[in-house]
Amino acid sequence: MAQVMEFKLPDLGEGLTEAEIVRWLVAVGDVVAVDQPVVEVETAKAMVEVPCPYGGVVTARFGEEGTELPVGAPLITVAVGAGAGDAAGAGTVQEPEESGSGNVLVGYGTDHSRTARRRRVRPASAAPAPAPAAPAAVAAPAAPAVRPAGPVPVISPLVRKLARDNGIDLRALTGSGPDGLILRADVEAALRAQAAVPAAPAAAPATAAAAPAGAERIPLKGLRGAVADKLSRSRREIPDATCWVDADATELMAARAAMNAAGGPKVSVLALLARICTAALARYPELNSTVDLAANEIVRLSSVHLGFAAQTERGLVVPVVRDAHERSAESLTAEFARLTELARTGKLAPSDLTGGTFTLNNYGVFGVDGSTPIINHPEAAMLGVGRITPKPWVHRGELAVRQVVQLSFTFDHRVCDGGTAGGFLRYVADCVENPAVLLRTL
């Protein structure tokens, strides 16, 4: 007799607590193999294909495309073993003690620590019940029904913070997630109801229609929402300052041309700029740091994990090159190319987008000269590079046409003063103008 196994949304790592279903890769009735991807989800950091650790017949899917699920929520059920086809309509799910591939995601394994238990689930033919538009507990905000003492059914720290920051009592909410789990949508619905009651209770439905005719509403969620949260937090928490300088990049471009003419893998301009940045950070380690507000301390970091801005169809992402200070220009070029391709195809892992200590932003690829970068929280600095273009320049006392670039540097004023930031930027400019300067630190 077949067993019906329930596969839940696994822990995606990096502190992620929820994901949005982007695309189902299987349908009810499909036969799946062990470790076959069954759904594509989008987290706040990346697109991830989730493989199922069971092989058999898919008997149910939970959640439509566009639905946001918390970690631990059911994804699919699979009938495993003899008679799997007859088990497609079974209503009993058993979580096994010793089954599964052990490879739910790369770097994550199936959890064998739980004992077997049985629970009832919907039949495969029944679609999951849609989440309510607003939790019942906030239908009448004036008199919320408060839960008795005990654990509150919410697992996401982001949901708890949202409720805490806005004065929402989680015990007054009825969750719309599995087993009454309180989701972010429940807290947001409570906030909307709370805001509508004092102003005009009877006219609450008209509040959402205040936008001009023809206006388009775009949800700030997934990657776009994560970027918005991070940039807002950076502006809110970091007292940043920016300095900039024009530099003559003619010699740098000539050095690159000579390197590439000598044979071997081609070296990119971005890789040379990254190598200059790591050398500058070795001279000014204050800028490879982060601020620990809880401990009221500046934490200087020993390794340089270099983030670089990459524009994709999904928006701006910042992949991270690990231990950039230990890499050559050739190695940096190869790693930039690898991560850029993964970014463009939406295949970056969450670990590829976290842990950066310093960011290099080459906005010159968009044909612009200057910008004031926003620091990639919780880092302490970012170097921006404009386009390298022919301009009039005084060279050796005479006016000449040279390859000129504008460098802008934004830094956290808590970790250093202007003298340190200016010294860093001047050293970078000196290396750009005369690459031989870099040889002193290699």
C-alpha positions as CSV (number, residue, x, y, z in Angstrom):
1,M,0.0,0.0,0.0
2,A,1.3,3.5,-0.9
3,Q,2.2,6.0,1.7
4,V,1.3,9.6,1.2
5,M,4.2,11.9,2.2
6,E,3.8,15.6,2.9
7,F,6.7,17.8,1.7
8,K,6.9,21.2,3.3
9,L,8.6,24.4,2.2
10,P,12.1,23.8,3.5
11,D,14.4,26.2,5.4
12,L,16.0,28.2,2.6
13,G,18.7,29.5,4.8
14,E,20.2,33.0,5.3
15,G,17.4,33.9,7.8
16,L,14.6,33.6,5.2
17,T,11.2,32.8,6.7
18,E,8.9,32.9,3.7
19,A,8.8,32.5,-0.1
20,E,6.4,33.3,-2.9
21,I,5.3,30.6,-5.3
22,V,6.4,31.8,-8.8
23,R,5.7,28.7,-10.9
24,W,4.6,25.1,-10.3
25,L,6.8,22.6,-12.2
26,V,4.5,19.7,-11.6
27,A,0.7,19.0,-11.6
28,V,-1.5,16.7,-9.5
29,G,-1.1,13.2,-11.0
30,D,2.4,13.8,-12.3
31,V,5.1,11.2,-11.4
32,V,8.1,12.8,-9.8
33,A,11.6,11.4,-9.1
34,V,13.6,11.9,-5.9
35,D,15.2,15.3,-5.9
36,Q,13.2,16.5,-8.9
37,P,12.4,20.2,-8.7
38,V,8.6,20.6,-8.2
39,V,8.2,24.4,-7.7
40,E,10.0,27.6,-8.3
41,V,9.8,30.1,-5.5
42,E,11.1,33.7,-5.0
43,T,12.5,34.8,-1.7
44,A,13.6,38.2,-0.7
45,K,17.1,37.3,-2.0
46,A,16.8,34.9,-5.0
47,M,14.8,32.6,-7.2
48,V,15.0,29.0,-6.0
49,E,13.9,25.7,-7.6
50,V,12.8,23.5,-4.7
51,P,13.4,19.7,-5.2
52,C,11.2,17.1,-3.6
53,P,13.0,14.5,-1.5
54,Y,10.3,11.8,-2.3
55,G,9.6,9.9,-5.5
56,G,6.1,9.0,-6.5
57,V,2.8,10.5,-7.7
58,V,1.8,14.0,-6.8
59,T,-1.5,13.9,-5.0
60,A,-2.0,17.6,-3.9
61,R,-0.4,21.0,-4.3
62,F,-0.9,23.7,-1.7
63,G,-0.9,27.4,-2.8
64,E,-1.5,29.0,-6.2
65,E,1.2,30.9,-8.1
66,G,1.6,34.3,-6.4
67,T,0.9,32.9,-2.9
68,E,3.3,33.6,-0.2
69,L,4.1,30.7,2.1
70,P,6.0,30.6,5.4
71,V,8.8,28.1,5.9
72,G,7.3,24.8,7.2
73,A,4.0,25.2,5.3
74,P,2.9,22.2,3.1
75,L,3.9,22.4,-0.5
76,I,2.8,19.1,-2.0
77,T,1.9,15.5,-1.0
78,V,3.4,12.5,-2.8
79,A,2.1,9.0,-2.9
80,V,5.2,6.8,-2.5
81,G,5.5,3.0,-3.0
82,A,3.2,0.3,-4.3
83,G,-0.3,1.4,-5.2
84,A,0.8,5.0,-5.5
85,G,-1.8,5.7,-8.2
86,D,-4.6,4.6,-5.9
87,A,-3.3,6.8,-3.1
88,A,-3.9,10.0,-5.1
89,G,-7.1,10.7,-3.3
90,A,-6.0,9.5,0.1
91,G,-6.8,11.8,3.0
92,T,-4.1,10.6,5.4
93,V,-0.5,11.8,5.4
94,Q,2.4,10.2,7.2
95,E,5.6,11.9,7.8
96,P,8.3,9.1,7.8
97,E,11.1,8.7,10.2
98,E,13.7,7.3,7.8
99,S,12.8,8.4,4.3
100,G,13.7,11.1,1.8
101,S,16.7,12.0,-0.2
102,G,18.4,14.1,2.4
103,N,18.9,16.8,-0.2
104,V,15.9,19.2,0.0
105,L,18.1,22.1,-1.2
106,V,21.8,22.4,-2.0
107,G,23.4,22.6,1.4
108,Y,20.2,21.5,3.3
109,G,19.1,18.0,4.2
110,T,15.9,16.2,5.1
111,D,15.1,16.4,8.8
112,H,15.1,12.9,10.3
113,S,14.8,14.1,13.9
114,R,11.0,14.0,14.1
115,T,9.0,10.9,15.0
116,A,6.3,9.7,12.6
117,R,2.9,11.3,13.0
118,R,-0.4,11.2,11.1
119,R,-2.5,14.1,10.2
120,R,-5.5,14.8,7.9
121,V,-5.1,16.9,4.8
122,R,-7.4,17.9,2.0
123,P,-8.1,15.3,-0.8
124,A,-6.1,16.0,-3.9
125,S,-9.2,17.0,-5.9
126,A,-10.0,19.8,-3.5
127,A,-8.3,23.1,-4.1
128,P,-6.8,24.8,-1.1
129,A,-9.1,27.3,0.6
130,P,-8.2,30.8,-0.4
131,A,-6.8,33.1,2.3
132,P,-9.4,35.5,3.8
133,A,-9.2,39.1,2.6
134,A,-8.8,40.2,6.2
135,P,-8.6,38.2,9.5
136,A,-11.8,37.9,11.4
137,A,-10.2,39.3,14.5
138,V,-9.8,42.7,12.9
139,A,-13.3,43.0,11.5
140,A,-14.3,44.9,14.6
141,P,-11.1,46.6,15.8
142,A,-12.9,48.3,18.6
143,A,-13.3,45.1,20.5
144,P,-10.6,42.5,19.5
145,A,-10.8,39.0,20.8
146,V,-7.6,38.4,22.6
147,R,-6.2,34.9,22.8
148,P,-5.5,33.3,26.2
149,A,-2.0,33.1,27.4
150,G,0.3,30.8,25.5
151,P,2.4,30.7,22.3
152,V,1.3,32.9,19.5
153,P,1.1,31.0,16.1
154,V,3.6,33.1,14.2
155,I,7.1,31.9,13.1
156,S,8.4,34.8,11.1
157,P,10.5,37.3,12.9
158,L,9.6,39.8,10.2
159,V,5.9,39.4,11.0
160,R,6.6,39.9,14.7
161,K,8.6,43.0,14.0
162,L,5.9,44.5,11.8
163,A,3.3,43.9,14.4
164,R,5.5,45.3,17.2
165,D,6.5,48.4,15.3
166,N,2.9,49.3,14.6
167,G,1.4,48.4,18.0
168,I,-0.6,45.3,16.7
169,D,-1.4,42.7,19.4
170,L,-0.7,39.3,17.7
171,R,-3.0,37.6,20.2
172,A,-5.9,39.6,18.7
173,L,-5.4,38.2,15.2
174,T,-6.7,35.0,13.6
175,G,-4.1,33.7,11.2
176,S,-5.0,32.7,7.6
177,G,-2.1,30.3,7.2
178,P,-1.9,26.6,7.9
179,D,-3.2,25.6,11.4
180,G,-4.0,29.3,12.1
181,L,-0.5,30.5,11.4
182,I,-0.3,34.3,11.4
183,L,1.1,35.7,8.1
184,R,2.3,39.1,7.1
185,A,-0.9,39.6,5.2
186,D,-2.9,39.2,8.4
187,V,-0.9,41.9,10.1
188,E,-1.1,44.2,7.1
189,A,-4.9,43.7,7.0
190,A,-5.1,44.6,10.7
191,L,-3.1,47.8,9.9
192,R,-5.5,48.7,7.1
193,A,-8.5,48.1,9.3
194,Q,-6.9,50.1,12.2
195,A,-6.1,53.0,9.9
196,A,-9.6,53.1,8.4
197,V,-11.7,53.1,11.6
198,P,-10.7,56.5,13.1
199,A,-10.9,58.4,9.8
200,A,-14.1,57.2,8.2
201,P,-15.4,53.7,9.2
202,A,-18.3,53.8,6.7
203,A,-16.1,54.9,3.8
204,A,-13.2,52.4,4.4
205,P,-13.7,50.6,1.0
206,A,-13.2,53.8,-0.9
207,T,-9.8,54.4,0.7
208,A,-8.0,52.1,-1.7
209,A,-9.6,53.9,-4.7
210,A,-7.9,57.2,-4.0
211,A,-5.3,56.8,-6.7
212,P,-5.8,58.7,-10.0
213,A,-7.6,57.0,-12.8
214,G,-5.3,54.8,-14.8
215,A,-2.7,54.5,-12.0
216,E,-1.0,51.1,-11.6
217,R,-0.3,49.6,-8.2
218,I,2.8,47.4,-8.1
219,P,3.3,45.3,-4.9
220,L,6.5,45.9,-3.0
221,K,7.3,42.3,-2.3
222,G,9.9,39.6,-3.2
223,L,13.1,41.1,-4.5
224,R,11.7,44.5,-5.1
225,G,10.4,44.7,-1.5
226,A,13.7,43.4,-0.1
227,V,15.6,46.1,-2.0
228,A,13.2,48.8,-0.8
229,D,13.5,47.6,2.8
230,K,17.3,47.6,2.7
231,L,17.6,51.0,1.1
232,S,15.2,52.5,3.5
233,R,17.0,51.0,6.4
234,S,20.3,52.3,5.1
235,R,19.0,55.8,4.8
236,R,17.3,55.6,8.2
237,E,20.2,54.1,10.2
238,I,23.5,55.2,8.5
239,P,24.8,58.8,8.6
240,D,26.4,58.7,5.2
241,A,28.5,61.2,3.4
242,T,29.8,61.2,-0.2
243,C,33.0,62.5,-1.8
244,W,34.1,62.3,-5.4
245,V,37.0,62.9,-7.7
246,D,37.7,62.8,-11.5
247,A,40.6,60.6,-12.5
248,D,42.6,60.1,-15.7
249,A,42.0,56.4,-16.5
250,T,44.1,56.4,-19.7
251,E,47.0,54.5,-18.2
252,L,44.7,51.9,-16.6
253,M,43.0,51.2,-20.0
254,A,46.4,50.9,-21.6
255,A,47.5,48.5,-18.9
256,R,44.4,46.4,-19.5
257,A,45.0,46.3,-23.2
258,A,48.6,45.2,-22.6
259,M,47.4,42.4,-20.3
260,N,44.9,41.1,-22.8
261,A,47.3,41.3,-25.7
262,A,49.8,39.1,-23.8
263,G,47.4,36.1,-24.1
264,G,45.4,34.1,-21.7
265,P,42.0,34.9,-20.2
266,K,40.8,38.5,-20.8
267,V,40.8,40.8,-17.8
268,S,37.8,43.1,-17.3
269,V,37.9,46.8,-16.2
270,L,35.7,45.8,-13.3
271,A,38.2,43.3,-12.1
272,L,41.0,45.8,-12.2
273,L,38.9,48.3,-10.2
274,A,38.0,45.5,-7.7
275,R,41.7,44.7,-7.3
276,I,42.4,48.4,-6.6
277,C,39.5,48.4,-4.0
278,T,40.9,45.4,-2.1
279,A,44.4,47.1,-2.0
280,A,42.8,50.3,-0.8
281,L,40.8,48.5,1.9
282,A,44.1,46.9,3.1
283,R,45.4,50.4,3.7
284,Y,42.2,51.7,5.2
285,P,40.6,48.7,7.1
286,E,38.1,51.0,8.9
287,L,36.0,51.0,5.7
288,N,35.7,47.2,5.6
289,S,33.5,47.1,8.7
290,T,30.0,47.2,10.1
291,V,28.3,48.8,13.0
292,D,26.8,46.6,15.7
293,L,24.1,48.9,17.2
294,A,23.2,46.4,19.9
295,A,26.7,46.3,21.3
296,N,27.5,49.9,20.3
297,E,30.6,48.8,18.6
298,I,32.4,49.0,15.2
299,V,33.3,45.6,13.9
300,R,36.3,45.6,11.6
301,L,36.3,42.6,9.2
302,S,39.4,40.6,8.2
303,S,38.1,39.3,4.9
304,V,36.8,41.4,1.9
305,H,33.7,39.9,0.4
306,L,33.1,42.2,-2.5
307,G,29.6,42.9,-3.7
308,F,29.0,44.3,-7.2
309,A,25.8,45.7,-8.6
310,A,24.2,43.7,-11.4
311,Q,21.1,44.9,-13.3
312,T,18.7,42.0,-14.2
313,E,15.2,41.7,-15.5
314,R,14.0,41.2,-11.9
315,G,15.8,44.3,-10.8
316,L,19.1,45.3,-9.2
317,V,20.9,42.5,-7.3
318,V,24.3,42.5,-5.6
319,P,26.1,39.2,-5.9
320,V,29.1,38.8,-3.6
321,V,32.6,37.6,-4.5
322,R,34.0,35.8,-1.5
323,D,37.5,36.5,-0.3
324,A,38.1,39.1,-3.1
325,H,41.3,40.2,-1.4
326,E,42.9,36.8,-2.2
327,R,42.0,36.8,-5.9
328,S,44.0,37.9,-8.9
329,A,42.6,40.1,-11.7
330,E,42.0,37.0,-13.8
331,S,40.2,35.2,-11.0
332,L,38.0,38.2,-10.3
333,T,37.1,38.5,-13.9
334,A,36.0,34.9,-14.0
335,E,34.0,35.2,-10.8
336,F,32.3,38.4,-12.0
337,A,31.3,36.6,-15.2
338,R,30.0,33.5,-13.4
339,L,27.9,35.5,-10.9
340,T,26.6,37.9,-13.5
341,E,25.3,35.0,-15.7
342,L,23.6,33.4,-12.7
343,A,22.0,36.8,-11.8
344,R,20.7,37.2,-15.3
345,T,19.1,33.8,-15.4
346,G,17.7,34.1,-11.9
347,K,19.7,31.2,-10.5
348,L,21.7,32.9,-7.8
349,A,21.6,31.1,-4.5
350,P,20.7,33.1,-1.4
351,S,24.3,32.6,-0.2
352,D,25.5,34.4,-3.3
353,L,23.7,37.6,-2.3
354,T,24.6,37.8,1.4
355,G,27.7,38.4,3.5
356,G,29.2,41.3,1.5
357,T,31.5,43.7,3.4
358,F,32.1,46.3,0.6
359,T,30.3,47.1,-2.6
360,L,31.6,48.3,-6.0
361,N,28.9,49.9,-8.2
362,N,29.8,50.4,-11.9
363,Y,26.9,52.6,-13.0
364,G,29.1,53.8,-15.9
365,V,27.6,50.9,-17.9
366,F,24.4,53.0,-18.1
367,G,26.2,55.8,-19.8
368,V,26.2,58.2,-16.8
369,D,29.1,60.0,-15.2
370,G,28.2,60.4,-11.6
371,S,25.9,59.2,-8.8
372,T,25.6,59.3,-5.0
373,P,25.5,55.6,-4.0
374,I,23.3,54.4,-1.1
375,I,25.3,52.1,1.2
376,N,24.4,48.5,1.0
377,H,23.4,48.0,4.7
378,P,25.0,46.7,6.9
379,E,28.2,47.6,5.1
380,A,30.1,50.8,5.8
381,A,31.0,52.1,2.3
382,M,30.5,51.8,-1.5
383,L,32.6,53.0,-4.4
384,G,30.7,54.2,-7.5
385,V,32.3,54.3,-10.9
386,G,31.0,56.4,-13.8
387,R,31.7,55.9,-17.5
388,I,35.2,56.1,-18.8
389,T,35.0,58.6,-21.7
390,P,37.3,60.9,-23.7
391,K,37.5,64.4,-22.2
392,P,39.8,67.4,-22.2
393,W,42.4,67.0,-19.5
394,V,45.6,68.8,-18.5
395,H,48.3,66.2,-18.9
396,R,52.0,67.0,-18.2
397,G,51.2,70.7,-18.4
398,E,49.4,70.6,-21.7
399,L,45.7,70.2,-22.7
400,A,45.1,66.8,-24.1
401,V,42.2,64.4,-24.7
402,R,42.3,61.6,-22.1
403,Q,40.1,58.8,-20.8
404,V,38.5,60.3,-17.7
405,V,36.3,58.7,-15.1
406,Q,34.4,60.1,-12.1
407,L,34.7,58.1,-8.9
408,S,32.2,58.7,-6.1
409,F,32.6,57.3,-2.6
410,T,29.9,57.0,0.0
411,F,30.9,56.0,3.6
412,D,29.3,55.6,7.0
413,H,30.5,58.6,9.0
414,R,30.4,56.6,12.2
415,V,33.2,54.3,11.2
416,C,35.6,57.0,10.1
417,D,36.1,60.7,9.4
418,G,36.5,62.5,6.1
419,G,40.3,62.2,6.2
420,T,40.1,58.4,6.0
421,A,37.5,58.5,3.3
422,G,39.4,61.0,1.3
423,G,42.6,59.0,1.7
424,F,40.8,55.9,0.4
425,L,39.4,57.6,-2.6
426,R,42.6,59.4,-3.4
427,Y,44.5,56.1,-3.3
428,V,42.0,54.5,-5.7
429,A,42.3,57.5,-8.0
430,D,46.1,57.3,-7.9
431,C,46.0,53.6,-8.9
432,V,43.6,54.4,-11.7
433,E,45.8,57.1,-13.0
434,N,49.1,55.2,-12.5
435,P,48.5,51.4,-12.1
436,A,52.2,51.0,-11.1
437,V,51.2,52.4,-7.7
438,L,49.3,49.2,-7.1
439,L,52.4,47.1,-7.6
440,R,53.7,48.4,-4.2
441,T,51.0,46.4,-2.4
442,L,50.9,43.2,-4.5
